[in-house]
Amino acid sequence: MQSQIDALGELSETDQKVEGKANLHLEAAREQVEHKGYLNKLLHRHTSTDVIAAMTNIREAEVELTRLLQGEDLRSRVPRILTHAREHLSPDDPQRRLLEKEWGTTEEGRRRLPAGTEGIAAETLHAANKVEERERIRLRSFTHILICSITVMSLIAVGFGIWAVVDPNVANLFCFPDQRRIVPRICPIGRHRAAGSDVFLIEFMGMFAAALAGAASLKTMRGNSSPYHVSILLLLLRLPVGAMTAVLGILLVSGAFFPGLTSLDASAQIIAWAAAFGILQEPVTRAVDRTGRSFLDELTPPEAAKTRPGADQRRHEPEAHGRRKKRIVGRR
């Protein structure tokens, strides 16, 4: 971006002010990525605030540069601006429609850009950048919600296990009377006396089952170009949710909540039910997955893939060829 600005050559007094604004944005972007101190670097790496601020300033510099372009330089940049606008602006957006109208004007088989098109292109690029920035802010807010949810639920799960260690009466809730009356009670680990480790075992089995369910869902996940690791956080969310659903499920069985399932006869059976309840977290986390994918689709909309040259033509060519062949056969 700096090299493109430096290559503009001699400018009028008004254009020099625009060039100065572009240089100020680039200088601000440099300051954002030049961290001082290890703690500052670590903080920015986890929050990605430096990336967002730097990219915002670079985009603003690009808008100012577009105001200064003329002729072939502007003509070569307009298609990329239109692609960016179509990804983030609605089809009825007036700024996008105005640029498409100007770009659609042809003269002797060549795109003609009337005077003032550089301002229209700059405003269209600015509008698309603002929409993309709002989408990234929503994605960042969703990421923070995921981090807080994972942290809080993990603390609850660990705290409940510690409570069971301190108070054996809590661990007693996860033991069942022996229907055969061979031993007084049946606990998850196999001992006949409840302990806090029984609760931790149930939580571990719930996390284990949730991790397996999360591994199976990897086939529907995709990477993204944003600095936020949404897919990883969605996988991590399954672990504390699986631990809590396993604990809650065994408590419901112990409280005779499910008709016909009032007691478990062996330690392995308790552990198996804990794993089953851990897998049952999937409907809850799947709804969160859909929300996360919708935020990612706003940044990389499916429409961008459909606008690749020849994509639709290649997809529908065999079908159209088959229809033509059928019509010919019918005539015969």
N, C-alpha and C positions, 0 to 999 in steps of 0.2 A: 504494500500500500504506500509506503514511504517513497519507493522508487517511482511509482506511478505519479505521485504528486510532484516529485522533483523533476520529472520529465515533461512537465507542462510548458516550460519555457516562459517567455515574457507574458505578463498578465496586466490587465488594467487595474486601476486602483481599487475598484469594487471587487474584482476577482481575487486580488491579493488578500483582501479581508476574508473571503471565503477560504482561500488556501491557508490562511493563518488559523482559522477555526479547525480545519482538518488536521493541521500539525498539532494543535493543542489536544485534540482527541487522541492522537497517536502517542503523544507524550504521557497522557494520563493512563493509557493502556500499558505503557512500559512501566510506569510506577506501580501499577497493580500487580504485575508478575515478578517484580524484583523485591522479594521478601528479605527482611532483615531479622535475623535471629531464628533459632530452631523452633521455638514455641509458636512464633508467628507463622512460619512455614507449615507447621503441623496443623494449626488451626485452619488455615486457608485450604489445605489439602483435603480436610474432612468436610468442610462446609462448601467448598467450590465457589466462594464469593469472589475470589480473585479472577477466576475464569469468566464468570458472568459479567463482572465489571469491565474486564479487558475486552471481551467480545462486544459489549454494548458500545464502548468507545470506538472500536474498530469499525463497527457498522455505521456509526454516526460520521466517522471520517470518510467512509465510502459514499455516504449520501452527499457530503459536501464536494467530494471529488466528482460525482456525477453531474453536479451543477456546472462544472467547469469544462466538461467534455463537449466536443463538436465533431461533426462529420463522421469519419470512419470509426473513430474511437467510441463515439456514442452508439453508432449502429452495431458495433460488435458487443456492446454491453447490454443493450436492450433485451435480447432474448433471455439472458440469465436473470434479469430483473423481472421479466414476465413470468418465468418459471417459478421464481421465489414468490411472486404475488399470487399465482394460482395455487400454490401450496398453502398459503395462510390467509388470503382474502377471499371472501365469498364472490360468486360469479356476478352478483348485482352490485358489487362495490363500485361507486362512481369513479374513484381514482384508477382502479384496475381497468374498467371499461374504457376510460378516456385514453389510457396508454395503448390498449389493444386497438382502439380506433385509429390512433395516429400511426401505430406500427403496421396496420393493415393497409395503409395507403401505399399504392405502388405506382411506379412511373417507368415505363419501358422495361417491365420485368424486374425492377429493382426497388427495394424498399426505400420510400421517401420519408424523411423525417423533417417536418416543417419546423420553422423557427419557434423556439420556446419549448420544444420537446424535452430538452435537458431538464427543465424545471418540472415537467410532468413526470418524467422518469424518476427524478430525485424524490418527489413527493410520494410516488407509488412505492418506491423502495423504503422510504421512511415509514409509511403506513404498514407495510408488510413486516418490517422489523419490530414495530411496536406490538403487533399482534403476536409475533413469535416470542417476544420478551414476556408478554403476559402469560403465554402458554408455559414458558419455562418457570415463571414465578409460581404458577399453579402446581407444576411438577415438583418444584423444590418444596413447596408447602406440604404436598402429599408425602414426599420423602421424609420430612421432619415428623409427620404424623406416624409414619411407619416406625421410625427410630424410637419415638416415645412409646409407642404401643409395645414394641419388642422389649424395651427396657422395663416398663412397668409390669408386664406380664411375667417376665423372667424373675423380677424381684418378688412378685406374689408367689410364684411357684417355689422359689428357694425359701421364702419366709414361711410358707406352709410346712415345708419339710422340716425346718428348724423348730417350728412350733411342735411338730409331732415328736421330735427328739426330746424336747424339754418336757412335754406333757404326754405321758404314755396313753392317757385316755383318748387323745386324738388318734393315735395309731390304732386303738382298739376298734375304731369305726371301720377299718379296712380288713378286719378279721371276721370269720364266719364260724358259727357253731358247727361242730361235726355231727352230721345227721346219723352217722354210724355209731357215734358215741365211743369211738376208740380213743380219741384225744379230746381235751376240752374245747379247743378251737383250732381253726386252720388260718394261718397267716400267709401273706405273699411269699416270704422268704422260706417258709417251711417250719419255722419254729412254732411252738405252741404258746409263745408269749409275744405280745405286740411290741414293736420297737419302731423308732423313727426311720430306720433304714427301710422298713416296709413301704413307707410313703415315697421315699426317694426311688425305690425300685419301680413302683407304679408310674411315677413321673418319667423315669428313664424309658420304660417300655412305651409310654405314650409318645415321647419324643422320637424314639426309634421308628415306630410305625409312621409317624408324621414325616420323618425324613425319607422313608421309602416312598410314601405317596408323593412327596415333593420331587423326588428323582423321576418318578413316572410322568410328572407334569412338565419336565424339561423340554419335551418334544414340541410343546406349544409355545415356549418362550423364545424370544429373540433378543439380540443385542440392540443397543441404541447408541447414538452419537452424543447424547447428553452427558454431562459430567456427574450424573446421579445414577447410582447403582440400584435402580428400582427392582430389577429382576432378582438380584441377590437378597435384597431386603424382604421381598415377598417369600422367598424360600426360608429365610431365617425366621419370619413370623410364624411359620408352621410349627416350629419347635416348641416355644412356650405354650402355644394354643393346644398342641397335641398333649403336652404334659397336663394342662388344666382340664381338658376334656376327659383324659384317662382318670384323673382323680375324681372329677364330678360323676363320671359314669359308674365307678365302683361304689361311690357313696349312694347313688340312686339304687343300685342293686342291693346294697346293705340295708337301705331303708324300705325295701320291698315296693319300690315305685313301679317296677315292671311286673305285670300279672304273670304268674307262673315261673318267675325267676326271682326267688327269694333267698337262695343260698347257693354258694359255690362249694364243691366237694373236695377240691385239691388245690394246692398252691399253684400248680401249672395252669389250672383253669382260671384262677384269679389273674395271673399274668397274661394269659391269652385274651381275656376280656379287656384288660387294660390296653393291650395292643389294638384290639378292635375299636375301642373308644378313641384311641389316638388317631386311627385312620378316619374316624367320623368327623374330624375337624375340617376335612377337605371341602365340604359344601360351604363352610363359612369363609375359608381362605380363598376359595375359588371366586366368590363374589368380589373379594378385595383384588384378586388378580384381574378381573374384568375392568375394575376401575383404573388400576395401574396401566393396563394396555390402552385404555381410552386416552389417558394422558400422553402416553408415548405416541399414539397414532396422531395426536394433534401436532406433534413436532415433526413426525415423518408420516404424513397422511398417505393412505393407500392410493390416492389419486395420482401421486407422483410416479408410482410404478406403472399406472395405466397410460401415462402420457409419454412413455418412452417410444421413440420412433419405431413403427412397425410392430409393436407388441400386440395390439389388437388385431392387426392384419394377420400375423402369424398364428394367433390363437384361433381365428375364425376361418382361416383359409381352407383347411380340410373339410369343414362342414359346408362351406359355400360350394366347394368343388363337388361334393357329394350331391348337393341339390341340383347343380347344373347337369350332372350325369343322369339323375333321375328324370329331369325334364326331357333330355334327349331320348332316353329310352321310351318315355311315354309317347313321344311323337312317332317313333317307329311302330 
